[in-house]
Amino acid sequence: MKIAICDDNEMFRETLEKTLRSFPELPGKTLIKQFSSGDDLIENYNTGNHFDIIFLDIEMPGRNGLETGNEIRRQDEDAVIIFLTSFDQYIYNSLKIEVFDYLLKPAENHDIHEVLQRALTKYQRRHCSVEVKWQETRHILQANNIVYVEGYYEHVTFYTNSRNDDGSLQKYKCVAKLDDYAVKLSSYGFLQCHQSFLVNMKYITDIGKRTITLSAKNGQELAQVDMSTRKKQDCLREYGKYLARRGI
C-alpha cells in the first residue's frame, strides 16, 4: 500500500506521518511519501507513481488542493482522497472530486485513526481478489481487473482487462456456478445483468436496450454483454446508485 501526504507545512506532515504509522492495523510494508506542494504530487503522478490513499491539504501555494484533487481524479479513479483543511467552507466544492472524507486541522489522533480505518476498509474492498482454479493451474485475479464474468452450466469464465496477442480479452476458467460468485462480487461493484453474466460497473459506458457496453478508461470498447429485459430496470437503478456513490 502507498500513502501520500501533501501539505506545505513540514511540521504537520511529519506529525501526520507519525500518527499514521502508529495505527496498529496499518499494513507492515506501507510506503508513506511526503509532498510539499500539489505540483510535486502531480509531477509524481505523471511519472506513473500513483497512491492508494492521499491526505491532501486544500490551502497551498501554487496549485491548491482542489485543483490537485481534480487532476488526480482525472488520472486515478480509485485513489482514496482525504482533504485536510482549517476551514469547512471548502467541503462543498471537495464533494465534486469524489473525496472520501476530510479532516479539520488540527486533527486529533483518534480522528485521524478513525478516518484511516475506514479508508483502509475501502482500499481492501477495492482490491479484493478471486481465486480461479482450472485443472492444475491456479490464478489470483484482482476484482478491479475483471471486466465481466460469464457462467455456463458448471463453468465460469472471468474476462480481464488484459489482452492476448490477437486483441481478445484474457480469460480464466473454473468449474463453478455463476451464483457462487454473484453475491461476493456484488459487494465490489459487480452487477448481474443476465442469468449468465456479471459485469463490473467500473467499465460500463452504455446501457442499451438489451446490451451493456464495457470500455477501458481510454474509451476503447472491451465488450458488449447481453442484458435481460426483466433485469434492465434493476441494472439502471443499481448503476445510478454506483454513479452517485462515485460523485459522478
N, C-alpha and C positions, 0 to 999 in steps of 0.2 A: 504494500500500500504506500502511496505517496501523498503527502500533505504539504500544501504551500501556505505560508503566512506572508501576506503582502500588506505592509504598513510602513509609513515613513518615519515612525518613532522606533528607534532601535531598542530602547529600553523596554517598550511594550512588546516588541517582537520576541525578545529574549524571555520575558516573563511568561508570555503566552506559550512559547515552546516548552518551557519548563513545566507549566501546568499540564499541557497535553501529554508530555512524557510521563507524568506522574499518574496518569489514568491507568489503572491495573489491567483493563481489557484491551489496551492498545496493542495490536499485533507486534511481536518482537522485532521484526525486520522492517518496521515502518520508517520510511525516509521522510524527514521534515526539512524543508528548504525555505529559507527566508528571502524576501524581496523587499527592497526599499521603495519601489515605485511600480505603478501599473505598467509603465513602459518596459521595465525589466521583466516582469512576469509575462507580458505578451511576447517579448522577444524570445523568451524561453519556450513559449508555446509554439512560436513559428518554426522552431527547430524540431518540432515533433515531440517535445517533452511535456506530456500532459500530466495532470494531477487528479487524484480521486476526490480529495476534499480540499477546499480552498477557503481560508479565512481572509477576507478582503476588506480593507479599510475603505470607506467611501470618500473621506476628505483627504486627498493627497495632491501635492503639487503636480502640474502636468496633467497626464491622463488620470481622471479621478476614478473612483471605484465603480461608479455606474457605467462609465464608458469602457472600463476594463472588463467588467462583467458581461457587457453586451458582446464584446469581441470574443471572450472566452466561450460564451454560449453559441456564438456563430461557428466556432471550431469544434466544440465539445458539448454535446447534448447531455452527457452523463455526469459531468463533474458536479459534486455537491458543494454549492456555494453558500457560505455563511458570511453575511456582511457585518462589519464592525463599524459602529458609529457612536458619536456622543450625542446625537440629536435624532429623535424619531421622525423628524419631518421628511426624511428620505425614504421611509419604509414603503410608502405607496408606490413610488417610482421603481423601487427594487423588485416589486412583485412582477413587473413586466419581464424580468430576466429569469424567471423561474428560480428564485432564490429559495434555498431550503429553510433558512432561518436567519435571524440577526441577533447580535449581542450588543447591548448598550454599554459603552465604556463609562467607568471602569467596571469590568465584569468580574463577578466573584468566581472563585474556583469551582464551586458546586454548579454554577450556571454554565460554565464552560464544559464541565464534565457531562452535564445533562444533555447539552446540545451535541457534544461529541458522541455520546452513546447512541443517540437517535441517528446521527449521520453514519455511524458505523453499521447500524442495523440496515439503513437504506443501501449502503455500499454492498453489504453482504447479499441482500436480496437481488441487487442488480447483477451480482457476479455469481449467482447460483450456477451449479454445474449439473450435468446429466450424464450418467454412466450408460454407455451403449456397448453391449456385448454381442458379438456375432461369431459363432463357432469358436475359434481360438484367439480372436482379436478382442481388444478392449479399448474403448476410447472415452475420454472425458471431454464433453462439449460444454462450452460456456453458453448459457442461455442467451446472452446478448448476440451471439454469433449465429444462432439458429433463426433462419428466416421463416420456415414453416415446417410442419410435421404432417406426414401422411400415414393413415392407418388403413390396412387392407387385410381383412380376416385376422390372422395371428401374426402379422408382420407390421412393424412400424419403421418408417424411414424419416430420418432427420435431414433436412436440406439446409446447408450453412451458407454464409456469405462469401466463402472462398470458392474459387473457380478451378475447374480442371483445365487441361491444355486445350480442350475443344470448346471452352467457354461455358460449359454446363456447371451447375452448382455442385459442389462436393456433397456427397450424401453418405449417410451411415445407417445401416440396417440393424434391427434386432428382432428377436422373437418376443412379441408382446402384443397387447391390445392398446388402442389409442386411449381408451379410458384410463389406463394405468398411468398416463402422463397428463391427462387433461386437467385434473384437479391441482396437481403440483404446479404445473406451468401457468395456471390461471393467476397465481399469486405473483408471477413475474412478467405480466403484461401480455400473456397469450390469450387468444380468443378462439373459441370453437365456432367456425362459420359454416360447418358442414359435418355430417356424421363421420366423414373421412379425413377432415382437415383441421389443424390448429394453426393459426397464423400469429406471428409476433407483431403486435401493434406498432412497434417501433419502426417497422418497414412499410406500413400501409401508406400509400399515396392516393388511392382512389377506391371508393366502394361503389361499384356499378350496380346494375340490375341483378346480375347473377354471378358476378365475379368480384374478387378483391385483387387490386394491383399492389404488388410489393416491389419496392425500389430501394436502391442504395442511397446513401446520403448525397452523392453527387447527382442524383436524379436518374441514374441508369436503371432501367427496369430489370428486376431479378426474376419475377414470376407472376403469373396470374393464377389464382386459386379459385375453385368453384365455391359459391356460396348458395346455400339452400334458401328458397323463397321464405320458408317459415322462420328462418333464423335472421332474416335481414334486419328487422326492427331491433332485435336484441343486439345485433352487431353495431348498428348505428348508435344505439344508446350507450353501449359499453365503450365504443371508440370515442364518443363525445365526452364521457367521463374521463377517459385516458387523456384526451387533449386538455381538458380543464385542469387536471392534476399537473400537467406539464406547463400550464400557463400560456397555452397557445390560443 
